[in-house]
């Protein structure tokens, strides 16, 4: 699934020509127009749900959005009406497509997903792109090669309006078409997560895994995306937002569907549970207001976050030993700090109050950093 970060032969002379559309609903037209204005100088079409009183569905407006490819375009960008765009986003999107002209490029992935774990590894190692390993493709801001966008629109016209959402259908279509799906690191857009029109309230707040850092420059200047595509490690630890458990994906078969308890994976690698538990207690005691954080969030979820962080450190040691060796310096970089601050809130968002989690971002990130250092420092507990 890896995509060469170098331009394809001849592509250096081909500046991408980008068209754009905004998916929306009549109730959100003011927001959609504001998003379209943020895409300037692109003249973005508005793809308005043609049956606004019908059953909630993203498919109806997606059909229109992906079909709205300009005749001269080499690539087509579709964004939803609930994203926040940085200054210079259209230019940054063109630059990104010049680097990955054959890929489907997503500019957002939510902070509690499997792919978010890859985003954190990318921030740690200096990669600018990660493959998509979610069971869907984030469609909040997605760019496709123009012909792929037209074909996807045609595919959507054959699909029922209710049932599966456009992001799940996108994964099916792009896999069958052999189009690799990549996410930028950092993410270039944020999800302005208002109440969903399609019934996703039980998913909790879904923000970016690692948003473009604030700065005086445009998006393309702040995040030139010149790094490589991250290689997916054989084992991918993440903290599952659905059940709050430390989980590891065995990625070796390419399906990303084999889930293992992270504690079992660590034990198989020689980590001692008693040693891990003792190190966890010491780590929490070392956090400012650690007792308060433990009372607010509880040992079950804090320990799952600890296990996940230790496992990530162990993966760094085995897969990216150079990064593990200079981990202390990497942990101080703004992009890594941003990526790690989202890990606890993103994974625990359906179990604890959003304001509590975001108010404890630094304490949770401190636990993550300590766990990473612990996992990267030695092969067993």
C-alpha positions in Angstrom: 0.0 0.0 0.0 3.0 2.3 0.3 3.2 5.1 -2.2 6.5 6.5 -3.5 7.0 9.9 -2.1 8.8 11.0 -5.2 6.9 12.4 -8.1 6.1 10.0 -10.9 8.0 10.4 -14.2 6.9 13.6 -15.9 4.8 14.7 -13.0 7.2 17.4 -12.0 6.2 19.3 -15.1 2.5 18.8 -14.4 1.1 21.1 -11.8 -2.1 19.6 -10.5 -5.3 21.4 -11.6 -7.8 21.2 -8.8 -11.5 21.5 -8.8 -13.6 21.4 -5.6 -17.0 20.8 -4.1 -18.6 21.2 -0.7 -21.0 18.6 0.6 -23.9 20.1 2.5 -27.5 20.1 3.5 -30.0 23.0 3.1 -29.9 23.6 6.8 -26.1 24.2 6.6 -25.9 26.4 3.5 -24.4 29.3 5.4 -21.7 27.1 6.8 -21.1 25.5 3.4 -20.7 28.9 1.7 -18.2 29.9 4.4 -16.2 26.7 3.7 -16.4 27.4 0.0 -15.0 30.9 0.5 -12.1 29.3 2.5 -11.2 27.3 -0.6 -10.4 30.4 -2.7 -9.1 30.8 -5.3 -10.9 27.6 -6.1 -14.5 28.1 -7.3 -16.0 25.3 -5.2 -19.4 23.9 -6.2 -22.1 23.4 -3.5 -23.4 19.8 -3.5 -26.7 20.2 -1.6 -28.6 17.2 -0.5 -31.4 16.9 -3.1 -33.8 15.2 -0.6 -33.3 17.0 2.6 -36.4 15.6 4.2 -35.4 12.0 3.3 -33.7 9.5 5.6 -30.3 10.9 6.9 -27.7 10.0 4.4 -24.3 11.3 3.1 -24.6 9.4 -0.1 -27.0 11.8 -1.9 -24.8 14.9 -1.6 -21.7 12.8 -2.1 -22.9 11.7 -5.5 -23.2 15.3 -6.6 -20.0 16.4 -5.0 -17.7 13.8 -6.6 -19.4 14.3 -10.0 -18.7 18.0 -9.9 -15.2 17.6 -11.5 -14.2 20.5 -13.8 -13.4 19.3 -17.3 -9.8 20.5 -17.1 -9.1 19.2 -13.6 -6.5 16.6 -12.9 -7.7 16.2 -9.3 -10.9 16.9 -7.4 -11.3 17.9 -3.8 -14.5 17.3 -1.8 -14.9 18.8 1.7 -17.8 18.7 4.1 -19.5 21.7 5.5 -18.2 21.1 9.0 -14.5 21.5 8.5 -12.2 24.4 9.4 -9.7 25.3 6.8 -6.3 27.0 7.3 -5.0 29.9 5.3 -3.7 28.8 2.0 -5.4 25.4 2.1 -6.1 25.2 -1.7 -2.4 25.9 -2.5 -1.3 23.3 0.1 -3.7 20.7 -1.3 -2.2 21.3 -4.8 1.3 20.9 -3.4 0.3 17.7 -1.7 -1.2 16.2 -4.9 1.9 17.0 -6.8 3.8 14.8 -4.3 1.2 12.0 -4.4 -0.6 12.3 -7.8 -2.0 8.8 -7.9 -3.3 8.6 -4.3 -6.5 9.4 -2.6 -5.4 12.1 -0.1 -7.3 12.7 3.1 -6.5 15.9 5.0 -8.1 14.8 8.3 -8.3 11.7 10.4 -10.0 11.5 13.8 -8.0 11.4 17.0 -9.2 8.0 18.3 -8.9 5.9 15.2 -6.4 3.2 14.2 -4.9 5.5 11.6 -4.4 8.1 14.3 -1.9 5.7 15.9 0.0 5.7 12.6 -0.1 9.5 12.6 1.6 9.6 15.9 4.3 7.2 14.7 4.7 9.5 11.7 5.1 12.6 13.9 7.7 10.8 15.9 9.7 9.5 13.0 9.4 12.5 10.6 7.1 10.9 8.0 4.6 13.1 6.2 2.1 10.5 5.1 0.4 7.4 6.5 -1.6 4.7 4.8 -5.3 4.5 5.8 -5.9 1.5 8.1 -9.4 2.4 9.3 -12.4 0.4 8.0 -13.4 3.6 6.2 -11.8 6.6 4.4 -12.2 9.9 6.2 -14.2 12.1 3.8 -14.2 15.3 5.7 -11.6 16.6 3.2 -10.7 14.1 0.5 -8.9 14.7 -2.8 -9.0 12.1 -5.7 -7.5 12.0 -9.2 -10.2 13.5 -11.4 -11.1 10.3 -13.2 -11.3 8.4 -9.9 -13.7 11.0 -8.6 -15.9 10.6 -11.6 -15.9 6.9 -11.3 -16.6 7.1 -7.6 -19.6 9.3 -8.3 -20.9 6.7 -10.8 -20.3 4.0 -8.2 -22.3 6.0 -5.6 -25.2 6.2 -8.0 -25.5 2.4 -7.9 -25.6 2.3 -4.1 -28.6 2.6 -1.7 -29.0 6.0 0.0 -29.4 4.5 3.4 -27.2 2.0 5.2 -23.6 2.5 4.5 -22.1 6.0 4.6 -20.0 7.6 2.0 -16.7 7.0 3.9 -17.3 3.2 4.1 -18.3 3.1 0.4 -15.1 5.1 -0.5 -12.9 2.5 1.1 -14.6 -0.3 -0.8 -14.4 1.6 -4.1 -10.8 2.8 -3.8 -9.6 -0.7 -2.7 -11.2 -2.3 -5.7 -9.8 0.4 -8.0 -6.3 -0.1 -6.6 -6.0 3.5 -5.5 -3.9 3.9 -2.4 -5.4 6.0 0.5 -3.0 8.4 2.4 -3.4 10.8 5.2 -1.3 13.9 5.6 0.8 14.4 8.7 0.0 16.9 10.1 -3.7 17.0 9.2 -4.5 20.2 7.4 -8.1 20.6 8.4 -10.1 20.3 11.6 -13.5 18.8 12.1 -15.9 21.3 13.5 -17.8 18.6 15.2 -21.4 19.9 15.6 -24.4 17.6 16.0 -24.4 15.1 13.2 -27.2 14.9 10.7 -26.5 11.2 10.1 -26.8 9.8 13.6 -23.2 9.7 14.8 -23.9 11.2 18.2 -22.7 8.1 20.0 -19.2 8.4 18.4 -18.3 11.3 20.7 -16.4 14.4 19.6 -14.1 13.6 16.6 -11.2 16.0 16.3 -8.0 15.9 14.3 -5.3 13.4 15.4 -2.6 15.9 14.8 -3.7 19.3 13.4 -1.4 21.7 11.5 0.4 23.7 14.1 -0.4 27.4 14.5 2.0 29.7 12.8 2.4 32.9 10.7 2.8 31.0 7.4 0.3 29.4 5.1 -0.6 25.7 5.4 1.9 24.9 2.6 4.7 26.8 4.3 4.0 25.3 7.7 3.5 21.7 6.5 5.3 21.2 3.2 4.8 17.4 3.4 8.2 16.6 2.1 8.8 13.5 4.3 8.2 9.9 3.3 5.2 7.6 3.6 5.3 5.7 6.9 5.8 1.9 6.7 3.0 0.2 8.7 4.6 -1.7 11.6 3.7 -5.4 12.0 2.0 -4.6 15.2 0.0 -1.4 15.7 -1.1 -0.6 19.3 -4.0 1.8 19.8 -6.6 2.5 22.5 -10.0 1.6 21.2 -12.5 4.4 21.6 -15.4 1.9 21.3 -14.6 -0.2 24.4 -11.7 1.6 26.1 -9.3 -1.3 25.8 -5.6 -1.4 24.9 -5.7 -3.2 21.6 -3.1 -4.2 19.0 -3.8 -4.7 15.3 -1.8 -7.5 13.6 -1.2 -5.7 10.3 0.8 -8.5 8.6 -2.1 -9.8 6.5 -3.0 -6.4 5.2 -6.7 -6.7 6.3 -6.1 -4.8 9.6 -8.9 -6.8 11.1 -6.9 -9.1 13.6 -7.2 -7.5 17.0 -5.2 -8.7 20.0 -5.2 -7.5 23.6 -2.1 -5.4 24.0 -1.4 -6.9 27.4 -1.1 -10.3 25.8 1.2 -8.9 23.1 3.4 -7.3 25.7 3.6 -10.5 27.7 4.5 -12.5 24.6 7.4 -10.0 24.1 8.6 -10.7 27.7 7.1 -7.8 29.5 6.2 -8.7 33.1 2.7 -7.5 34.2 3.8 -6.8 37.8 6.7 -4.7 36.5 4.3 -2.8 34.2 1.8 -2.2 36.9 4.5 -0.8 39.2 5.9 1.4 36.5 2.3 2.7 35.9 1.8 3.6 39.5 5.1 5.5 39.5 4.2 7.3 36.3 0.9 8.5 37.6 2.5 9.5 40.9 4.9 11.6 38.9 2.2 13.5 37.1 1.1 16.8 38.7 -2.3 16.2 40.3 -1.9 12.5 39.6 -4.2 11.5 42.4 -6.9 13.8 41.1 -6.5 12.5 37.6 -6.8 9.0 38.8 -10.0 9.8 40.8 -11.5 11.6 37.7 -10.6 9.1 35.0 -10.0 5.9 36.9 -7.3 3.3 36.8 -8.9 1.1 34.2 -8.7 3.7 31.5 -5.4 5.3 32.7 -3.8 1.8 32.7 -5.1 1.1 29.2 -3.5 4.4 28.1 -0.3 3.4 29.8 -0.2 -0.1 28.2 -0.8 1.5 24.8 2.0 4.0 25.3 4.5 1.4 26.4 3.6 -0.8 23.5 4.1 2.1 21.1 7.5 2.7 22.6 8.4 -1.0 22.1 7.3 -0.7 18.5 9.5 2.3 18.1 12.4 0.4 19.5 11.9 -2.6 17.2 10.8 -0.8 14.0 12.5 2.6 14.2 15.5 2.2 16.5 17.0 5.5 15.4 13.9 7.3 16.5 13.9 5.4 19.8 17.5 6.4 20.4 16.7 10.1 20.1 13.2 9.9 21.6 13.9 12.5 24.2 14.6 15.1 21.6 11.6 14.0 19.4 9.2 14.3 22.3 10.0 18.0 22.5 9.1 18.9 18.9 5.8 20.8 18.5 4.3 18.3 16.1 4.9 15.3 18.4 3.6 17.3 21.4 0.4 18.0 19.4 0.0 14.4 18.3 0.4 13.0 21.8 -1.9 15.5 23.4 -4.8 14.1 21.4 -4.2 10.4 22.3 -6.0 10.3 25.7 -9.0 12.5 24.8 -9.5 10.8 21.4 -9.6 7.3 22.9 -11.6 8.0 26.0 -14.1 10.5 24.5 -17.1 8.1 24.8 -16.4 7.3 28.5 -15.6 10.7 30.0 -16.8 14.3 29.7 -15.2 16.1 26.8 -14.3 19.2 28.9 -12.7 17.0 31.6 -10.5 15.2 29.0 -9.4 18.3 27.2 -8.8 20.0 30.6 -6.5 17.1 31.4 -4.7 16.9 28.1 -1.3 17.7 29.5 -1.5 15.2 32.4 -2.7 12.5 30.0 0.1 13.4 27.5 2.6 13.3 30.3 1.5 9.7 31.0 1.8 8.9 27.3 5.3 10.3 27.1 6.5 8.4 30.1 5.0 5.2 28.7 6.7 5.8 25.4 10.1 6.3 27.1 9.5 3.1 29.2 8.7 1.0 26.2 11.5 2.3 24.0 14.2 2.0 26.7 14.2 -1.8 27.1 12.8 -4.8 25.4 11.0 -6.3 28.5 9.5 -5.2 31.8 
